[in-house]
Amino acid sequence: MRSIRPSFTARRGRGARRGTSPALAAVALASALALTATACGSSDTKADGKSTASATSSDTGDGKIKIPDDIKDKLKERGIDIDKWKDGAWKNWDKDDWLREADDYINPIIQGLWSSGRMRDANDPDTGVDTNDISGDQGVTDPTPAAVDAKAVTPTYHANAATAGKVFFDSPEGTMVCSATVVEDPAHPGKSNMVWTAGHCVHAGKKGGWYRNIAFVPSYNNAGRSAAQLETATREQVAPYGVWWADWARTSQQWIDQGGETGGQGSSYDYAVIHVTPEKGTGGKSLEETVGSALPVNFNAPAVPKVSSITATGYPEAKPYDGSTLYQCTDKPGRLSINASDPTMYRIGCTMTGGSSGGGWVETGSDGKPSLVSNTSIGPVTSGWLAGPRLGDVAKGVYDSVSKKFADQ
């Protein structure tokens, strides 16, 4: 089994996914899981990373490097020179220079780094039962679901899946990609700059740190061009709503402490929230205003047996897909337990592969309104199902911390 982690070409396994068979016991299940990097991808490690941007803490979206004020001193203590960083020093993945702790996050904008070609070549990172769980739900694994064929989303994606997009980033293995969703910001109603994805799409877990050059592209390849057509597409054609750089990111401490490439460790807490800012000015418009939509997040979603249907959305990268177009799977979820002491995960039948990691899982409530209840985290090597964490208090803490950080801005 493997994880639907970020996809990369200089692989560990383009299109990594973590997965398991329901017939296995929890321990055996965990040992069978292997992360093959399907969600992220890295094929271009030669970008020079150069930019005309100057170091500043401005958030005007003009392409200048942005460093959160509260970590400038910490960066200096670490000996990190921002000007050298933008000229390519970010390629140094020495363990002493790979920032790891939650408050160490840094992601200076390098204007123009994410060219259409670099995006195209990217490939496939609390115990106790939630009070909403039914008795005995935790630690339960249901039978493996039947595979559900992923359906291509009809272009334009902006019209039919406006909140979906791709997250691009650099890792030691190369240039990688995940899927992600625009979500609401309670501190800025109607003007959110927040994106939801998987924890392994922003942080390497227990043996690494924060990935670099993290950026979000809403409605990537909005017109649904084929891989061949994308070879000659302009940056504006693949990113019609702009490139939005992460100026802050948060994942769970459980992912940072436990997350790994094999065994499914940390999967129940494999989620992240990114706050973004435009590489180029948008006339003062937020991400939500730019794409016209954002999903609410439900941190008290029904227990698995009470959910009739979930729809997962993403850009699968590993074969038979190529990462160029958007897909969805809809299925009634079952339960998957990797570790009996961790929250039970949702699991659906779905043929999407790596690259789809981080993509949003949406449930329509009794009020007829959709909300995000999970994200793609792991799946089996055979690509017949996907699993995602059930969101609870830990996830809400991650979400609220990002919203509160920018509440006064």
N, C-alpha and C positions, 0 to 999 in steps of 0.2 A: 504494500500500500504506500501511497505517497501523498504529499501535501500539495495543494493547488497554490503553491507559493509563486513568487515572482518568476517570470520567465527570463532566460538569458541564453545567449548562443554559445558563450565560452563556457560551456556547461559544467554544471553538476547535473544537468538534466533539464533541457529546455522544456518548460512547462511542468514544473514540479508540483506534485500533489500528494497529500497524505491521505491514506484511506485504509479501510479494513473490512474484514468479512464478519458479518453478524454471528457466524457460527463460532467465532473465536471468543475465548474468555477475555476479560479486560486486559489481563497481563499479556496474554499471547497476542491480543489485538494490538496493543501498544508496540510490541516488539516487531510486529509485521509492518507497521507503518513506515513509510520512507518518503521523505520530502524530495521531489525531483524538480523543483523549480519550474513549475508550469506557469505560475502566475506571473513570473517575472522573466525578463530575458536580457541577455547581454551579448551583443555582437560587435558593437562599435566601442572600442576602448581607445581610439586614436584621436578623438576630438581634442583640440588644443586647449579648450576651456578658456580662451582669451576673450577679453571684453574691454570695452572702453569705459565701463562703469567705474565709478569711484566709490570708495567706502563711505557709507553714510547710514544713518538710522531712519532716513526718510521713508514714508510709506505712501508716496505719491504715485506709485505704479509706473514710474518712468524708466524702469530698467536699471536703476542704481542698486548696488549691493545693499541689502538690508540686514542689519544685525540687531536683534533685540537688545535694548539698552542694559537689561539686567544680566546679560552674560558677557558683555564686552570685557569686563575685568577678568572674568574666568578664562576667556580666550587668551588674553595677554599672559595670564599665569601659565597657560599651557604652551606658550611660545608660538601661537598661531598668528601669522601675519596675513591680514585680510587681502592686501594687494597681491601677495604671492599666491594666496588661495585662488583668486579669480584668474590668475595666469597659469593655473594648472597644478598647484600644490595639493588640490583636493584629491589628486590621484594617489597620494601617499596613504596607504592603508596600514601602516605600521601600527601595531596594537597600542602603542603609546600615544598615537595621534588620532586614533579612532574613538571619537567621543561616544560614551556609552550611557552615562546616567541620564535620568529623565530630564534634568534641568540643563544638560549639556547641549541640547539640540541647537544646531546652527545650519542655516541653508542660504548663504548669500546668493542673490540673483546673479547669474552670468548671462547677460543679454545675448540672445541668438544661439545659445548652446543647443537648445532643443530644435534643431533644424528638421525639416520634413523627413530627410533621409535618416537622421539619427533616431527619430521616433519610429520610422518604419522598420529599422533594423533591431529594435529592442525586442528581447525575448522574455520566453517564460523563465519568512521570517515571524478566595473567600470560601471557604468551604461551607457546607450546610445547605439544606434544601430551601429553595426560594419558596416563600409563603404561597405563591401562586401555583406551585407544583401540586399535582395530585399525590396522594399517599403512595410511597414506594416508587415514584417516577425516577428519582435520582439513581444512577448506576444501572439503569435498564437499557438494554440494546434490543431493538425490534429486528425482525427478519430483514435481510437485505432487500431494498425496494427494487422493483423492476426498472430497467433502464428506460428513461424518457428521452426521446430524441429532441435535442435543442432546436428551436425554431428561429430562423433568421428574422430579426426585427426589420420591418419595412422602412426604407429611407423615406423622408429624412428622419434621422434619429432625433433631431430637435423637436419634430412634430410628434413622434411616437414614444420617445423615452428621453425627455428633456433633461432629466437629472443624472443620466448615465454619462460616464466618461472614462478616460484612462489616466492612470498615475504612472509617470516615468521617473526613474531614478538610477543612480549609479551605485554599484556594489563592487567589492573586490573582484568578482567574476566578470564584470562588464556592465553594459547598459541593459536595464531591465524594465519590465512593465507589469502593472496590475490593473484591475478595474476598480471603479469607485463611484460614489453617489453624492450628489449635492443634498445636504440636509439643512433643516431649519436651524436658526440661531435664536434662542430665546431672548438674548440681550439685544438683538437687532431684528425684530419682526419684519419680514418682507425684504430684508437686506442682508441675508446671510452670506458669509464668505467661508463657510465650513463644509468640509468634505469627509465622508465616512469611507473607510477602507479596512483592510486587514492589518493586524499588527506586524505581520511578517513582510508587509510592503513598505514599512518605514524603518524597522529596527530588526537586526539580525538575531536577537534573542540572547541566550545565556553566554554564547561564545563570541559575541560581537557587539556592535554599537549601532548608532544611527546611520542610515544610508544617506547619500549626498545628492545634491542637485534635484531634490524632489519637486516635481511639477505636475499639475493637473490640467488635462485638456478635455473640456466638456464637449460632448457630441463629436468625438474624434471621428474623422472620415464621415462627416454628416451625410454625404450623398451616397454612401455605400459603394464607393469605387472598389474594383477588384484589386488584388495585390499587384497585378501587372500595371493597372492604371495608376496606382499609387507611386510607381517608380518615377513618374514624371510630374506628380502632383506638387503644387506649391505649398508652402507652409500655411498660407491662408486657406487653402482647400482642405488640408487635413486638420487644421485647427481654426475653423471659422469663427469661434467665439473666444479665441485667444489662448495664450499659455499663462497659467496662473501658478506662481511659485509659492511653495509652502513657506510662510514666515514663522510658523510654529506647528508643532506636532506633538501628540500625546498617544501613548499606548498604555496598556495595563502593566503594572509592576510585575504581575504574574508572567506576562509574556517576556518581559525583559529578563526575569530570573529563571524561567523554565523553558522558554521557546527554543526549539532546535530543528535541525533538518530531518531528523528521523524520529520515529516512534510516536509522533503526534503530541509531543510534550507542549503544554501551554495552549492547546487548540481551543479549549473552552473559554479562553480569555484572548483569543486572537482577533483583536479589533483595534482600530486606531481612528483618531479624528485629526484632521489637518486643517489649519487655518491658512487661507491663501490670499495672495495679493497679485494683481495683474503685472505681467512683465512690461506691458505698455499701457498707457493711460486708457481708461474706458469712459472718460467724461464724468467720473465720479460714481459710476454705477457699480454696485456690488456684483458678486458672482450670481446670486439669485436673481437680481434684476436683469443681468445680462442674458441668462438662459431662460428666465421667465418662470422658474419653478424651483421648489425645494421640498423634500419630504420630511414630515415629522418623524421622530424616532420613538418607538414604543418600548419602554423599559419594563413594562409589565404585561408583555404579550401572553396569551393563553398557553397553558401547558400543552405539550405536543398533541395528546389525544383530542384536544378541543379545537385544534386548528384544522380547518377544512381544506385549505389550499395556500401554497406559498409560490411566488414567482421569483426566480433568481435571474439576474441579468448580468452579462459580462462579455468581454472580448476574448474568447478562447484563442490561445496561441499555438498550442501543441497540436500535432496532426490528429485528425484530418483537417484541422482549422489552420488559419495562417495569421490570426490576430488583426486582420484588416476590417472585419465586420462584426456587428453586434448581434448577440443571440440571447434567447430566453428559454427557461424551462419552467413549467408549472406542474406541481404535484402535491398530493397530500403528504405532509411530512411524517416521518417515524422518528424514533429515538436512537441515539448513538452515544454510548458511554465509553470514553477512553480510559478514564480513571474514576472509580466509584466515588472518590471524595470531591470531585469537581462537578460543576453543573452539567447535566445531560444536554447534549447538542441536538439540534434539528438535523434531520437527514432526508434528502429527497432523491428520487431517481432523476438522473440528468447526464447527458453525454458530453457536456462541456469539459474542456481540458484546461491545462495551465494557461495563465493569462487572464482567466476568469476570476482568479483569486481577488478577494476584496470587493467583488461586485455585490450590490445590494440585494437582500431578500425582502420582498414586500408582501404583506398580508393586508387584505381588505377587511376592515372590522365590521361589526354589526351595523355601524352607522353609515356604511358604504364608502368610508374614506380609507385610502391606502396609507400605510405607514411602514417604515423600515423596522424589521424585527431581527435581522441577522445579516451576515455577510459570508461569502464563500471562503472557507478556510482549508478544508482537506477533501480528498477524494481518492479512490483506488487507482492503481496503475492502469487497470482495465477501463477506466473512465465510464463507469455505469451509474455512479451516484456522486453527490456532493454533500458535505456536512458543514454546518455553520454554528457558531456559538449562540446560545440563547442569552439575550441581553438582560442584565439585572442591575443591581446596585453598583457593582464595580464598573460596568460599562457607563452607567450614568455619571459616575464620578469622573471618568475620563472626559466625557462629553461636556459636563458642566465646567470643568477646569479650563477648557479651551474657550468656551463662551465667556466665562468671567474674566479671563486674561485680557480680552479685547472689548469688554463691556463699555469702557469709557472712550473708546476710539471710534 
